[in-house]
Amino acid sequence: MRATAVRRTALVAAVASLTLLATACGGSDSDAKGDGGASGAKDDASAKPAAAKALTSAELEKVSLEQGDVAGHKVTKTGPEDIAQPGDVTVDKKECEPIGFAFYGVKRGTPVGNAGRKVVEEPEKNESADPEDALAGMLDVTSSLVTLASYEGDGAAESLAELRDSAAKCATGGFTLSMKGSKQKVTKLTEEKVTGGEEALAWRVQMGEGDAAAPFKLVSVRQGGTVATFFSFNLGKTGAESDFALPTALIDAQVKKLG
């Protein structure tokens, strides 16, 4: 494929990717519930350690990424226009719903609190006189949607277990997502290595096929009763063989703030 055609494909993928991110779920205005009271707790050394307290939406906002937390990245809060409700997103295979919902940050289970951020990598300076090289440099940035959800009891661990099971069932068969009528075809899920928190899962997500394919990255990390999910794409990477690195600096910064 000629370079101009490659760039055209990249621009098309960029538009699709931006649309995907713009419609992704951000923070929730869910009312915080009490912790159910601790009066029944026993002061017994042999008792199991108390489960981590589920954070409210307001508390999650305090531990969410802010501008300056990740060098070379712009961090902004998600707003109402970013929120996708479960009814807005459909997946053609029931077993693929958990992994499909995670792309859009759709609320899963019964979280006590939610928060969200958009994080965009700042492009490196490119003083090339070649317009295509300059365009390539502008497109070669990673953008991420970061969502936090807190759960009572074993809810956070169950959320990751559900995600792992869904990805295993849907890794090779493919499935189709529809967001308010806009369809995205997931053709492959490939598990990747990632570390962070008490549990961490990651996948390379391929949408489309051949030259029209674009890679995305999905990471889910549990720290106590909170699950941090990162859905990322790079505007300059298209094609079935293309790839980009996991946003490790972003993951590390968010896990550090979660404690």
N, C-alpha and C positions, 0 to 999 in steps of 0.2 A: 504494500500500500504506500503511495506517495506521501511525503511529509505533510503536504497541504491537506490531504484526505484524513491523515491521522489527526491533525489538529481540529479538523471539522468534527470528527467523531468525538474528540475530547470535549469540544464545546457542547455538543448535544448531550453527552454524558453529564457535563457540568450542570446544564439546565435541569436535567432529570434529578440529579443529586441535590441541587439546591431546593427543588420542589419537595423532595423527600424530607429534607431537614426542616424546611419551613413549616411542614405540616406535622412535625413530630411533637410528641407530648413533652410538656415542661412540668412546672410545679403544679401542685394541686392545692385547692383551697379547702381541703377536707378538714372538718373540725377535729381537734385533738380530743382523745378520750383519756380518762384517768387511768392510772395504772392498776385499778382494781383493788387497791388497798393492800397494805403489807401486814395487817394485823394478824394474819394466820401464819406468818413465817415463824419457823422455829429456830431458836438460837442453839443449833446443834452442829458441832464440828463435823459430824459424819454426814450431814445433809448435803445434797447436791448444791453446787454454786448457783446463786440466783441468776436467772436469765437477765441479759442486758435489757435495760429499760428502753422501750420503743420511743423514739424521738418524735415529737410533734413536727408539723410543717415549719413552725417558727424556729424550732431548735435545729432542724435540718438546714434552714437558711443560714444559720450561724456557722455551720461546718461545711457549707458548699464553697466551691472555688470562687475567688474574687480576682479582679484585675490585679496583676502583680504577683499572684501565687505561682504562675508558671511562666518562666522567662521566654520571651519570643512568641507569646500567645495573647490574643485578645479574648477576654472573658466577659460575657454579658448574661443577664438573667433571661430566662424564657418568660414569655408573656401569655396572655389568654389566647392570642392568635396561634400559639404553638401547640396548644393542648388538643390532643386527639382522644376521643372517647372510644370505649370498646365497640360501640355500635358503628363507628365511622370506618373501622378496619375489618375486613373479612379475609379469611384464608380458606382456600379451597379444600384443604385437608385438616380435619379436626386435630390430629396429632401434631400438626405443625403450627397450631395457633400460638403456643407459648413462645416459640422462637420468633415467629412472625410479629407478634405483639411487641416483643423486646426491641425490634428494629425501630419501631415508632415510639417507644417509651410508654406504650399503653399500660395502664395500671393492671397488675395481676394480683390475685389473691385479695386480701383485705388489709392493705397498709394503713398504719395509723397516721403517717405523715408522708409528704412528697415534696421534692424540690427539684429544680432543673436549671441547667446552664448550657449556653452555646459557647464553644471554644474554637477559635480559628487561629491556625498557625500563621505568623506573619511571614510573607515571602522574603526570600533573600534578595539583596540588591543585584540586579542584572543589568549591566551597562552595555550589553551586546548591541551592535548596530543591526543585527539580523532580526527582523520583526518576529519571525517564527521562534527564534531562541528566546526572545523577550517574552513572548506569549507563553512559551513552555515554562519559563521561570515563574510567571504569575500564576499559572494553573497548578504548579507543583507545590501545593500546600494542603495540609490535612485539616479538615473541619470535623468537629465532634459534637454530638449531643450527649450531655451527661445528665443522667437522672438519678436521684436518690429516693429510696423508699424504705421506710422503717416498719418492722413487724413485731408483734407480740409473740412470746413463746418461741416455737420452732418455725415460725412463718418465713424468716429469712432463709434458713437452711432448706426449707421445703421449696422455696422459690428457685434456688439454684438447682436443686435436684430435678424439679420439673423441667427447667431449661435444658439440663444435660440430657434428660430422657427424650425430649422433643427433638433436639439436634441429632441424636443418634438415629432416631427413626426417619428423619427427613434429610439426612446428609447427602444421599445420592439420587433419590427419586425426584427431587425438585418439587416446588409448589408455587402457587400464584397468590400474591397479595393484592388486595384492592383497597385503596384509600379514597373514599368518596368518588369511586368510579375510575380513578387512575390506577392502572394495573402495573405491577412489577413482578417479573418472573425470576424466582430464585432457582438457579440451576445446580449449585453445588455448595456444600458446607464442609470446610476443612478445619479440623481442630488445630489450634496452635498452643504453644507453651507460653504461659504467663504466670507471674508471681505477684502476690500482694494480698493483704488482709489475711483472714483465716481460711478463706476458700477463694479460688479464682478460676474462671473458665474463659476461653477465648476461641474465636473462629474467624477464618477468612470466609466471607460470604460473597459468592459470585452471582451477580444479577445479569441476565442476558447470556448470549453465546457469541463465540468468535470475536470479530473486530468490534461488535456491538456490546461485548461484555464489559462489565466494570466491577472491580473488587471493592468490597466494603469490609470493615472490621467490627466485630461485636465482642465486647468484653463485659463480664459480670463478676463483681468482686463482693464478697460478704465480709463485713467487719462487725462482729457482734450481731445485733438485730437489724442492721442496716445493709441494704444491697445497693451498690453503685453500679450503674450500667452505662457503658460507653459505646456509642454507635458512630463510626468514623468513616469518612471517605476522602480520597485525594483527587482533586479535579484534573490532575495531569496524568492519571493512570487509567488507561482503558485497554481492552483486549483480554482474552482468556489467560494469557501468560503474564500479564502485568501484576504488580503487587506493590505494597508499601508497608512500612514498619508499623507495628502497634504503637499507639501513643503512650509509651511507657512513662515519659516525664509527667504527663497529665494524670495517669493512673496513680503514680507514686505520690504526687502532690495531693490528690483527693484522699487517698488512704491515710496519709499523714494527718490530714485535718480531721478525719474520722477517729483518729486515736487508735 
